[in-house]
Amino acid sequence: MLSDDFKCDRYWLLNARIPVSLLLPGTLPDGWSPDIPKSDRPEEPLAVFDLEIHHGKITQMHLSRSSQLAGGQPVGGQFAGGQFAGGQFAGDWQPDSVPAIDLRQGLVWSCFADLHTHLDKGQIWQRTANLDGTFDCALGQCQTDREQYWQAAELYRRMEFGLKCSYVHGTQALRTHLDAYGEKIEISLAVFQALQQEWRDRLTLQAVSLVSIDYFLTPAGEALADQFAAVDGVLGGFVQMHPDLDRQLDRVFTLAQERGLALDFHTDESGNPADITLRQVAAAALRNHFTGQIVCGHCCSLAVQPLAEVVQTIDLVKQAQIGIVSLPMCNLYLQDRNQRASQHFVQATLGDRLAHLQQFATQTPRWRGITLVHELRHSGIPVAFASDNCRDPFHAYGDHDGWEVFTQAVRIAQLDAPINWCDSVTTVPLKLMGQPTNQIGVGQPADFILFQARNLNELLARSQQDRIVIRQGKPIEMKLPHYSELDDLLPP
Ligand SMILES: [Zn+2]
């Protein structure tokens, strides 16, 4: 049971550790230096604050003094086991007897922004699985499912299931791609708009068109651009190597520029070094003098290309100010099935013995599938991580949980140190969505996530299922939806 303190319109959160990159600029005083144990040094600096919450906003923030006054012992209320117990504020600038909750140095993060999802495909695994785990099979299976099942009522329920998961886990903004061929997009867009309206107080939702970009050379493609402009959406599609690619891209950039739309592409979702569509998109952006925000997702093949190629691509991506979103869970699931990407490496290592391994029904992937996230970030390019598909043929698992995305990304990409990547699932993707910042500071909405963990090590060591999501100053009450809610959408 939660403390009554949260029912108050005004209360203090004491001893909150906040990663410095998640603080609103100007929140820290000049000359501030981190005051945390040396063992935490490899991490990003953390600042300890007391925060006053009033009317759903952060109204005061002070570097924490109550922990010093109390000799490091908790004072007043405590955060333990996913529950709060109330207490009274004990600092020397206590204005009055406002309820206070001692977070005991627990971490406070901005809410998640999930930059790349596919709500329309979500939750179909049990009726339409991926038979061999490959990308090609996923494409075919999703097309079959779309033609057979996608109607307004069932789309609404699956998409809302995904939103509930996302919200409960601590997300405040989410962008979804919507399969956009033919007349089905009218159904999907109508469902999306209904959900956007229904959830407007809880989640900021954006829709992106998903078609092969040659579609935009057709009249239907132009009409599609108009449809997405009408819903304040984002223009996008998946980009494939093609002799006519420059013309296709020029058309998309023109359509977006004319309508003032941002762009979001699926690029190079493969382990084929010959796939360089990310570079082609960057070149097209520069050629067309595009001024909107561009996001490119996946970019996997960049990681298997020769250095000279990589350098050239990163240089153009930076010039074009493109943001990159990596989808580590989906990439880990789909990439390098049957060692397609790493076969040259396996061949070189094993030679004649490769045939011996190939007699087995399945083989172990050698490649993690993700793009060069470190190199991109070190080059000054914004890098975000996102969910991508959940429980569909492109990714069998997932729950739209920004925390799971982060913790998996840390393991897959070795993001542990020396820089902290906590902005890659929070403030960076929100900025790439063109939304106001959700950095923590005075005047900002009291929207954040409270963890018991006091540093990155404690944070990553446990599942953090007991995190508490605060929205407009109150803990959210919604619970994760039960899978049985969708049972009747399965074929008999
Ligand atoms: Zn995707």
Boltz pocket constraint, residues with backbone or C-beta under 6 A from the ligand:
constraints:
  - pocket:
      binder: B
      contacts: [[A, 116], [A, 117], [A, 118], [A, 177], [A, 266], [A, 297], [A, 388], [A, 389]]
      max_distance: 6.0
